[in-house]
Amino acid sequence: MLRTITVGLDGSRESRAAAEWAAREAKLRELPLKIVHVWEPAPEPMAQAPLLGAATRQHWTERSVSGEPPAEGWGRIPREAAEGIGLRHPGVEVIVEQLSGSPGDVLAEAAKTAEMLVLGSRGLSRVGGFMVGSVGLSAVAHADRPVVLVRALEGAADEHEPDPAGIPSAATPFLPVVLGLDVEHPDETLIEFALDSARRRATSLRVVHGWNPPTYYAYGTPVSPALHEGLALADAEALAEVLRPWRQKYPDVDVVEDSRYGSAAVHVVDASRGASLVVVGRRIRRSPLGAHIGHVTHAVLHHSGAPVAVVPHA
């Protein structure tokens, strides 16, 4: 089955920014773009409540107690979005799919036949990052394919280097792709996704790893510059060893190793300020306690200054 770049669209500016990003990614990967519009039936107690506020009534205007999507107006948002994308991104095949159910569950299911799932999140700034809502977190936690989160304020020029006058421009080269990597548990799926993303953008890959002294060094060991330097060197060598075969596999991608002392999340977020895309992983855990995103990925999702791709792996 031909995979697509799938984007969730609800008409908000967050989802529209995500749709534009997804269209650009579809062009880079030479894949069709699928716009998924999810209609969520109104909860029956809410629909029957006699004293709904004006904002709530407007929110549920096109929703039906019967569980069936409204006959009119439901398809306008994805149809108009598809027409606009077709004009702005010639050559990209656009498919529209309208589904009903819980958005988080429906989008995670839609991701199964996608190359990646793209969602929008409320944008703060490139310094402040963005806020990830419950639907985005649910999709990230349960999707079996990479999920990309895009800020509402994200534009094509934000992912490129400034022009000679210092003005953001989509005509200049892409900013680097940043990969947050755990050297102790490196995953091939995650590394390959990041390298492939950098290659398609004709840019470099900056691999960021945060390290801390082993636990047994933390107690009763006096501060030693020589010890710190030795640990830093060992960690840098471990990172280089992990990346060595990948440099050979992707010789056209300039790989920059960035091994730093301290919090991995802080270092990846810092690197995101000058990135076109940030790539982090999520370990797939089948547990009765539910899905788990991981503290580093969770922090990067909320504070990154660039779009974030979360790649699930074993």
C-alpha positions in Angstrom: 0.0 0.0 0.0 1.3 3.4 -0.9 2.1 5.4 2.2 1.1 9.1 2.5 2.0 12.1 4.6 -1.1 12.3 6.7 -2.2 15.5 8.5 -5.0 16.0 11.0 -7.1 19.1 10.1 -9.8 20.7 12.2 -9.8 24.2 10.7 -7.7 25.8 13.5 -4.6 27.8 12.6 -2.5 25.2 14.3 -3.8 22.5 12.0 -3.5 24.7 8.9 0.2 25.4 9.7 0.6 21.6 10.1 -1.1 21.0 6.7 1.3 23.5 5.0 4.3 21.7 6.7 2.9 18.3 5.6 2.5 19.5 2.0 6.1 20.7 2.0 7.2 17.3 3.4 5.1 15.4 0.9 6.9 17.3 -1.9 10.3 16.5 -0.3 9.4 12.8 -0.1 7.5 12.6 -3.4 4.4 11.2 -1.6 0.7 12.0 -1.6 -0.7 14.2 1.1 -3.7 12.9 3.0 -5.9 15.4 4.9 -7.8 13.7 7.6 -10.8 15.6 9.1 -12.2 14.0 12.2 -15.8 14.6 13.3 -16.3 13.9 17.0 -20.0 13.2 17.9 -21.3 15.4 20.7 -21.5 13.7 24.1 -25.1 13.0 24.7 -25.4 14.7 28.1 -23.8 17.9 26.7 -25.9 17.9 23.6 -29.1 17.6 25.8 -28.0 20.2 28.3 -30.5 23.2 28.3 -28.1 25.9 29.5 -25.1 25.7 27.2 -23.1 28.9 26.8 -22.9 30.6 23.4 -19.3 29.5 22.8 -20.2 25.9 23.6 -23.2 25.9 21.4 -21.1 27.3 18.5 -18.5 24.6 19.1 -21.1 21.9 18.7 -23.1 23.6 15.9 -22.2 21.0 13.3 -22.4 18.0 15.6 -25.3 15.6 15.9 -26.7 13.7 18.9 -27.5 10.8 16.7 -23.8 10.1 16.1 -24.0 10.8 12.4 -22.0 13.6 10.8 -24.0 16.7 9.7 -25.3 16.6 6.1 -24.1 20.1 5.3 -20.9 22.0 6.0 -18.9 19.1 7.3 -16.7 18.7 4.2 -16.1 22.4 3.7 -13.0 22.8 5.9 -10.9 19.9 4.3 -12.2 20.6 0.8 -11.1 24.3 1.0 -7.8 23.3 2.5 -7.2 20.8 -0.2 -7.9 23.3 -2.9 -5.6 25.9 -1.3 -2.8 23.4 -0.9 -3.2 22.3 -4.5 -2.6 25.9 -5.6 0.3 26.6 -3.3 2.1 23.3 -3.7 1.7 22.3 -7.4 2.6 18.7 -8.1 1.5 17.4 -4.7 -1.4 14.9 -4.9 -3.9 15.7 -2.2 -6.4 13.2 -0.7 -9.2 14.1 1.7 -10.6 11.6 4.2 -13.4 12.3 6.6 -13.7 10.1 9.7 -15.7 10.1 12.9 -14.7 9.2 16.5 -12.3 10.3 19.2 -9.6 12.4 17.4 -6.7 10.9 19.3 -7.7 7.3 18.5 -8.8 8.0 14.9 -5.5 9.8 14.1 -3.4 7.1 15.7 -5.2 4.6 13.6 -4.8 6.7 10.4 -1.1 6.8 11.1 -0.8 3.1 10.5 -1.0 3.6 6.7 1.1 6.8 6.7 4.7 7.6 6.3 4.2 10.0 9.1 1.4 11.8 10.9 1.5 15.6 11.2 -0.4 17.6 13.8 -0.6 21.2 14.8 0.0 22.6 18.3 -0.5 26.1 19.7 2.5 28.2 19.0 4.2 30.4 21.5 7.5 31.4 19.8 10.7 30.0 18.5 12.1 30.8 21.9 9.1 29.7 24.0 8.3 26.6 22.0 4.7 25.4 21.8 1.9 23.8 23.8 0.9 20.2 23.0 -2.8 19.4 23.6 -4.3 16.1 24.7 -5.1 15.0 21.1 -1.4 15.5 20.1 -0.1 13.7 23.2 -2.5 10.8 22.7 -1.4 10.4 19.0 2.3 10.6 19.9 1.9 8.0 22.7 -0.1 5.5 20.6 0.8 5.9 16.9 3.1 3.3 15.4 4.6 5.7 12.9 6.5 9.0 13.3 4.4 11.9 14.5 5.4 15.5 13.7 4.2 18.4 15.9 4.1 21.8 14.2 3.6 25.2 15.8 0.7 27.4 14.7 3.2 30.2 13.9 5.5 27.9 11.8 6.2 29.0 8.3 8.5 27.7 5.6 11.0 30.6 6.1 11.4 29.6 9.8 13.1 26.4 8.7 15.7 28.1 6.5 18.8 30.1 7.0 18.4 33.9 6.9 19.3 35.6 3.6 22.4 37.8 3.3 20.3 40.7 4.6 19.3 38.7 7.7 15.7 38.2 6.5 14.1 34.7 6.8 13.6 33.2 3.4 12.4 29.9 2.1 14.9 30.4 -0.9 17.9 29.8 1.3 19.3 26.5 2.5 17.6 24.5 5.3 18.8 24.9 8.8 20.3 21.7 10.3 18.2 18.7 11.5 18.8 18.0 15.2 18.7 14.5 16.6 18.5 13.8 20.3 20.2 10.4 20.8 20.7 8.1 23.7 24.1 6.5 23.2 23.4 3.7 25.5 20.3 2.6 23.6 20.8 3.9 20.0 18.0 2.8 17.6 18.5 2.3 13.9 15.0 3.5 13.0 15.5 6.8 14.8 18.9 7.5 13.4 17.9 6.6 9.8 14.8 8.8 10.0 17.0 11.8 11.1 19.6 11.2 8.4 17.1 10.7 5.7 15.3 14.0 6.8 18.7 15.8 6.6 19.5 14.3 3.2 16.2 15.3 1.7 16.7 18.9 3.0 20.3 18.9 1.7 21.5 20.0 5.2 23.6 18.7 8.0 22.6 16.5 10.9 23.5 17.7 14.4 23.4 14.8 16.9 23.0 15.9 20.5 23.7 13.7 23.4 23.6 14.7 27.1 25.7 12.8 29.6 26.1 12.7 33.3 28.7 10.9 35.6 27.7 7.3 36.6 25.7 7.2 39.9 28.7 5.8 41.8 30.7 8.9 41.0 28.1 11.2 42.6 28.7 10.2 46.2 31.9 10.8 48.1 34.0 11.7 45.0 35.7 15.1 45.1 35.4 17.3 42.1 38.2 16.4 39.7 38.8 18.2 36.4 40.8 15.3 35.1 38.0 12.8 35.9 35.4 15.1 34.3 37.6 15.5 31.2 38.0 11.7 31.0 34.3 11.0 31.2 33.6 13.7 28.6 36.1 12.1 26.2 34.8 8.6 26.7 31.2 9.8 26.0 32.3 11.6 22.9 34.1 8.5 21.7 31.0 6.4 22.4 28.9 8.8 20.3 31.4 8.8 17.5 31.4 4.9 17.5 27.6 4.8 17.2 27.6 7.2 14.3 30.6 5.8 12.4 28.7 3.2 10.2 26.0 5.8 9.5 28.5 8.3 8.2 29.5 5.6 5.6 25.8 4.9 4.7 25.0 8.6 4.3 28.3 10.1 3.0 26.5 13.1 1.5 25.2 14.2 5.0 27.5 16.3 7.2 27.1 14.7 10.7 28.0 17.0 13.6 28.5 15.3 16.9 27.5 17.3 20.0 28.2 15.5 23.3 27.5 17.7 26.3 27.5 17.4 30.1 24.1 17.8 31.7 20.4 17.4 30.8 19.8 15.9 27.3 16.4 17.6 27.2 17.9 21.1 27.9 20.6 20.6 25.2 18.2 19.4 22.6 15.8 22.3 23.2 18.7 24.7 23.0 19.8 23.2 19.7 16.2 23.4 18.4 16.5 27.2 18.2 18.6 26.9 15.1 17.0 23.8 13.6 14.7 23.0 10.7 13.5 19.8 12.4 14.1 18.1 15.7 14.0 14.3 15.9 13.5 12.4 19.1 12.5 8.8 19.9 9.7 7.1 21.9 10.3 3.6 23.1 7.2 1.4 22.4 6.2 -0.2 25.6 3.2 -2.6 25.8 2.1 -2.2 29.4 -1.1 -2.4 31.4 -0.2 1.1 32.7 -0.6 2.5 29.1 1.8 4.2 26.7 4.8 6.2 27.9 6.4 9.1 26.0 9.6 9.6 28.1 10.7 12.7 30.0 13.2 13.9 27.4 10.8 13.6 24.5 8.0 15.2 26.6 10.2 18.2 27.5 11.3 18.6 23.9 7.7 18.5 22.6 6.7 21.4 24.9 9.8 23.6 24.5 11.3 23.1 21.1 11.6 26.1 18.8 11.2 23.9 15.7 8.9 21.2 14.5 9.4 17.9 16.4 9.3 14.4 14.9 8.7 11.7 17.5 9.8 8.3 16.1 8.5 5.2 17.9 11.0 2.3 18.2 11.5 -1.0 20.0 
